[in-house]
Amino acid sequence: MIAYLSGPMTGLPDLNYPAFEAAAERLRAQGVQVISPHEITPPGAGPWSWQAHMRVDLAALLTADVIVLLPGWETSRGAQLEKAVAEAIGLVVDYRLTETS
């Protein structure tokens, strides 16, 4: 199974990297293959626009089996878009990390 992590980044300290890293570690410990936007284009990777990040991230999402929503995803324009795309293509939407936080 391949899980894509989705959650808020913009305006958060370190672009919410600690939350993405913790979620990735937790899922990998369960044997899940993880795609994390922070690993696709890590903080400081360059002066990319939001649109450029979303193009790369959405392409990665299309290779996943499930989207895992991190706490606060509801406030993120990008996470809302990723969730909508995931639902449209029939991916499982996993709220476990949101519900346990």
MODELLER restraints for C-alpha pairs under 7 A, 6 or more apart:
rsr = mdl.restraints
at = mdl.atoms
rsr.add(forms.Gaussian(group=physical.xy_distance, feature=features.Distance(at['CA:1:A'], at['CA:32:A']), mean=5.92, stdev=0.5))
rsr.add(forms.Gaussian(group=physical.xy_distance, feature=features.Distance(at['CA:1:A'], at['CA:33:A']), mean=6.20, stdev=0.5))
rsr.add(forms.Gaussian(group=physical.xy_distance, feature=features.Distance(at['CA:1:A'], at['CA:65:A']), mean=6.10, stdev=0.5))
rsr.add(forms.Gaussian(group=physical.xy_distance, feature=features.Distance(at['CA:2:A'], at['CA:32:A']), mean=6.31, stdev=0.5))
rsr.add(forms.Gaussian(group=physical.xy_distance, feature=features.Distance(at['CA:2:A'], at['CA:33:A']), mean=4.76, stdev=0.5))
rsr.add(forms.Gaussian(group=physical.xy_distance, feature=features.Distance(at['CA:2:A'], at['CA:34:A']), mean=5.74, stdev=0.5))
rsr.add(forms.Gaussian(group=physical.xy_distance, feature=features.Distance(at['CA:2:A'], at['CA:64:A']), mean=4.90, stdev=0.5))
rsr.add(forms.Gaussian(group=physical.xy_distance, feature=features.Distance(at['CA:2:A'], at['CA:65:A']), mean=5.25, stdev=0.5))
rsr.add(forms.Gaussian(group=physical.xy_distance, feature=features.Distance(at['CA:2:A'], at['CA:66:A']), mean=6.52, stdev=0.5))
rsr.add(forms.Gaussian(group=physical.xy_distance, feature=features.Distance(at['CA:3:A'], at['CA:32:A']), mean=6.88, stdev=0.5))
rsr.add(forms.Gaussian(group=physical.xy_distance, feature=features.Distance(at['CA:3:A'], at['CA:33:A']), mean=6.17, stdev=0.5))
rsr.add(forms.Gaussian(group=physical.xy_distance, feature=features.Distance(at['CA:3:A'], at['CA:34:A']), mean=4.90, stdev=0.5))
rsr.add(forms.Gaussian(group=physical.xy_distance, feature=features.Distance(at['CA:3:A'], at['CA:35:A']), mean=6.09, stdev=0.5))
rsr.add(forms.Gaussian(group=physical.xy_distance, feature=features.Distance(at['CA:3:A'], at['CA:64:A']), mean=5.61, stdev=0.5))
rsr.add(forms.Gaussian(group=physical.xy_distance, feature=features.Distance(at['CA:3:A'], at['CA:65:A']), mean=6.05, stdev=0.5))
rsr.add(forms.Gaussian(group=physical.xy_distance, feature=features.Distance(at['CA:3:A'], at['CA:66:A']), mean=4.88, stdev=0.5))
rsr.add(forms.Gaussian(group=physical.xy_distance, feature=features.Distance(at['CA:3:A'], at['CA:67:A']), mean=5.61, stdev=0.5))
rsr.add(forms.Gaussian(group=physical.xy_distance, feature=features.Distance(at['CA:3:A'], at['CA:68:A']), mean=6.46, stdev=0.5))
rsr.add(forms.Gaussian(group=physical.xy_distance, feature=features.Distance(at['CA:4:A'], at['CA:34:A']), mean=5.94, stdev=0.5))
rsr.add(forms.Gaussian(group=physical.xy_distance, feature=features.Distance(at['CA:4:A'], at['CA:35:A']), mean=4.71, stdev=0.5))
rsr.add(forms.Gaussian(group=physical.xy_distance, feature=features.Distance(at['CA:4:A'], at['CA:36:A']), mean=6.07, stdev=0.5))
rsr.add(forms.Gaussian(group=physical.xy_distance, feature=features.Distance(at['CA:4:A'], at['CA:61:A']), mean=5.96, stdev=0.5))
rsr.add(forms.Gaussian(group=physical.xy_distance, feature=features.Distance(at['CA:4:A'], at['CA:64:A']), mean=5.94, stdev=0.5))
rsr.add(forms.Gaussian(group=physical.xy_distance, feature=features.Distance(at['CA:4:A'], at['CA:66:A']), mean=6.28, stdev=0.5))
rsr.add(forms.Gaussian(group=physical.xy_distance, feature=features.Distance(at['CA:4:A'], at['CA:67:A']), mean=4.76, stdev=0.5))
rsr.add(forms.Gaussian(group=physical.xy_distance, feature=features.Distance(at['CA:4:A'], at['CA:68:A']), mean=5.99, stdev=0.5))
rsr.add(forms.Gaussian(group=physical.xy_distance, feature=features.Distance(at['CA:5:A'], at['CA:35:A']), mean=6.30, stdev=0.5))
rsr.add(forms.Gaussian(group=physical.xy_distance, feature=features.Distance(at['CA:5:A'], at['CA:36:A']), mean=5.21, stdev=0.5))
rsr.add(forms.Gaussian(group=physical.xy_distance, feature=features.Distance(at['CA:5:A'], at['CA:67:A']), mean=6.00, stdev=0.5))
rsr.add(forms.Gaussian(group=physical.xy_distance, feature=features.Distance(at['CA:5:A'], at['CA:68:A']), mean=4.98, stdev=0.5))
rsr.add(forms.Gaussian(group=physical.xy_distance, feature=features.Distance(at['CA:5:A'], at['CA:69:A']), mean=6.19, stdev=0.5))
rsr.add(forms.Gaussian(group=physical.xy_distance, feature=features.Distance(at['CA:6:A'], at['CA:67:A']), mean=6.84, stdev=0.5))
rsr.add(forms.Gaussian(group=physical.xy_distance, feature=features.Distance(at['CA:6:A'], at['CA:68:A']), mean=6.07, stdev=0.5))
rsr.add(forms.Gaussian(group=physical.xy_distance, feature=features.Distance(at['CA:6:A'], at['CA:69:A']), mean=4.98, stdev=0.5))
rsr.add(forms.Gaussian(group=physical.xy_distance, feature=features.Distance(at['CA:6:A'], at['CA:70:A']), mean=5.98, stdev=0.5))
rsr.add(forms.Gaussian(group=physical.xy_distance, feature=features.Distance(at['CA:6:A'], at['CA:73:A']), mean=6.94, stdev=0.5))
rsr.add(forms.Gaussian(group=physical.xy_distance, feature=features.Distance(at['CA:6:A'], at['CA:79:A']), mean=5.42, stdev=0.5))
rsr.add(forms.Gaussian(group=physical.xy_distance, feature=features.Distance(at['CA:7:A'], at['CA:69:A']), mean=5.81, stdev=0.5))
rsr.add(forms.Gaussian(group=physical.xy_distance, feature=features.Distance(at['CA:7:A'], at['CA:70:A']), mean=4.80, stdev=0.5))
rsr.add(forms.Gaussian(group=physical.xy_distance, feature=features.Distance(at['CA:7:A'], at['CA:71:A']), mean=6.72, stdev=0.5))
rsr.add(forms.Gaussian(group=physical.xy_distance, feature=features.Distance(at['CA:7:A'], at['CA:72:A']), mean=6.44, stdev=0.5))
rsr.add(forms.Gaussian(group=physical.xy_distance, feature=features.Distance(at['CA:7:A'], at['CA:73:A']), mean=4.42, stdev=0.5))
rsr.add(forms.Gaussian(group=physical.xy_distance, feature=features.Distance(at['CA:7:A'], at['CA:76:A']), mean=6.69, stdev=0.5))
rsr.add(forms.Gaussian(group=physical.xy_distance, feature=features.Distance(at['CA:7:A'], at['CA:79:A']), mean=5.30, stdev=0.5))
rsr.add(forms.Gaussian(group=physical.xy_distance, feature=features.Distance(at['CA:8:A'], at['CA:16:A']), mean=6.89, stdev=0.5))
rsr.add(forms.Gaussian(group=physical.xy_distance, feature=features.Distance(at['CA:8:A'], at['CA:72:A']), mean=6.05, stdev=0.5))
rsr.add(forms.Gaussian(group=physical.xy_distance, feature=features.Distance(at['CA:8:A'], at['CA:73:A']), mean=5.34, stdev=0.5))
rsr.add(forms.Gaussian(group=physical.xy_distance, feature=features.Distance(at['CA:8:A'], at['CA:75:A']), mean=6.85, stdev=0.5))
rsr.add(forms.Gaussian(group=physical.xy_distance, feature=features.Distance(at['CA:8:A'], at['CA:76:A']), mean=4.90, stdev=0.5))
rsr.add(forms.Gaussian(group=physical.xy_distance, feature=features.Distance(at['CA:8:A'], at['CA:79:A']), mean=6.56, stdev=0.5))
rsr.add(forms.Gaussian(group=physical.xy_distance, feature=features.Distance(at['CA:9:A'], at['CA:15:A']), mean=4.41, stdev=0.5))
rsr.add(forms.Gaussian(group=physical.xy_distance, feature=features.Distance(at['CA:9:A'], at['CA:16:A']), mean=5.18, stdev=0.5))
rsr.add(forms.Gaussian(group=physical.xy_distance, feature=features.Distance(at['CA:17:A'], at['CA:38:A']), mean=6.66, stdev=0.5))
rsr.add(forms.Gaussian(group=physical.xy_distance, feature=features.Distance(at['CA:20:A'], at['CA:36:A']), mean=6.91, stdev=0.5))
rsr.add(forms.Gaussian(group=physical.xy_distance, feature=features.Distance(at['CA:24:A'], at['CA:34:A']), mean=6.19, stdev=0.5))
rsr.add(forms.Gaussian(group=physical.xy_distance, feature=features.Distance(at['CA:28:A'], at['CA:34:A']), mean=6.76, stdev=0.5))
rsr.add(forms.Gaussian(group=physical.xy_distance, feature=features.Distance(at['CA:37:A'], at['CA:57:A']), mean=6.15, stdev=0.5))
rsr.add(forms.Gaussian(group=physical.xy_distance, feature=features.Distance(at['CA:58:A'], at['CA:82:A']), mean=6.76, stdev=0.5))
rsr.add(forms.Gaussian(group=physical.xy_distance, feature=features.Distance(at['CA:65:A'], at['CA:91:A']), mean=5.63, stdev=0.5))
rsr.add(forms.Gaussian(group=physical.xy_distance, feature=features.Distance(at['CA:65:A'], at['CA:92:A']), mean=6.67, stdev=0.5))
rsr.add(forms.Gaussian(group=physical.xy_distance, feature=features.Distance(at['CA:66:A'], at['CA:91:A']), mean=5.19, stdev=0.5))
rsr.add(forms.Gaussian(group=physical.xy_distance, feature=features.Distance(at['CA:66:A'], at['CA:92:A']), mean=4.59, stdev=0.5))
rsr.add(forms.Gaussian(group=physical.xy_distance, feature=features.Distance(at['CA:66:A'], at['CA:93:A']), mean=5.87, stdev=0.5))
rsr.add(forms.Gaussian(group=physical.xy_distance, feature=features.Distance(at['CA:66:A'], at['CA:94:A']), mean=6.86, stdev=0.5))
rsr.add(forms.Gaussian(group=physical.xy_distance, feature=features.Distance(at['CA:67:A'], at['CA:86:A']), mean=6.78, stdev=0.5))
rsr.add(forms.Gaussian(group=physical.xy_distance, feature=features.Distance(at['CA:67:A'], at['CA:91:A']), mean=6.83, stdev=0.5))
rsr.add(forms.Gaussian(group=physical.xy_distance, feature=features.Distance(at['CA:67:A'], at['CA:92:A']), mean=6.33, stdev=0.5))
rsr.add(forms.Gaussian(group=physical.xy_distance, feature=features.Distance(at['CA:67:A'], at['CA:93:A']), mean=5.13, stdev=0.5))
rsr.add(forms.Gaussian(group=physical.xy_distance, feature=features.Distance(at['CA:67:A'], at['CA:94:A']), mean=5.99, stdev=0.5))
rsr.add(forms.Gaussian(group=physical.xy_distance, feature=features.Distance(at['CA:68:A'], at['CA:93:A']), mean=6.27, stdev=0.5))
rsr.add(forms.Gaussian(group=physical.xy_distance, feature=features.Distance(at['CA:68:A'], at['CA:94:A']), mean=4.72, stdev=0.5))
rsr.add(forms.Gaussian(group=physical.xy_distance, feature=features.Distance(at['CA:68:A'], at['CA:95:A']), mean=6.19, stdev=0.5))
rsr.add(forms.Gaussian(group=physical.xy_distance, feature=features.Distance(at['CA:69:A'], at['CA:94:A']), mean=6.26, stdev=0.5))
rsr.add(forms.Gaussian(group=physical.xy_distance, feature=features.Distance(at['CA:69:A'], at['CA:95:A']), mean=5.51, stdev=0.5))
rsr.add(forms.Gaussian(group=physical.xy_distance, feature=features.Distance(at['CA:69:A'], at['CA:97:A']), mean=6.69, stdev=0.5))
rsr.add(forms.Gaussian(group=physical.xy_distance, feature=features.Distance(at['CA:69:A'], at['CA:98:A']), mean=6.42, stdev=0.5))
rsr.add(forms.Gaussian(group=physical.xy_distance, feature=features.Distance(at['CA:70:A'], at['CA:97:A']), mean=5.65, stdev=0.5))
rsr.add(forms.Gaussian(group=physical.xy_distance, feature=features.Distance(at['CA:70:A'], at['CA:98:A']), mean=5.32, stdev=0.5))
rsr.add(forms.Gaussian(group=physical.xy_distance, feature=features.Distance(at['CA:71:A'], at['CA:97:A']), mean=6.63, stdev=0.5))
rsr.add(forms.Gaussian(group=physical.xy_distance, feature=features.Distance(at['CA:71:A'], at['CA:98:A']), mean=4.38, stdev=0.5))
rsr.add(forms.Gaussian(group=physical.xy_distance, feature=features.Distance(at['CA:71:A'], at['CA:101:A']), mean=6.73, stdev=0.5))
rsr.add(forms.Gaussian(group=physical.xy_distance, feature=features.Distance(at['CA:73:A'], at['CA:79:A']), mean=5.56, stdev=0.5))
rsr.add(forms.Gaussian(group=physical.xy_distance, feature=features.Distance(at['CA:73:A'], at['CA:80:A']), mean=6.89, stdev=0.5))
rsr.add(forms.Gaussian(group=physical.xy_distance, feature=features.Distance(at['CA:74:A'], at['CA:80:A']), mean=6.45, stdev=0.5))
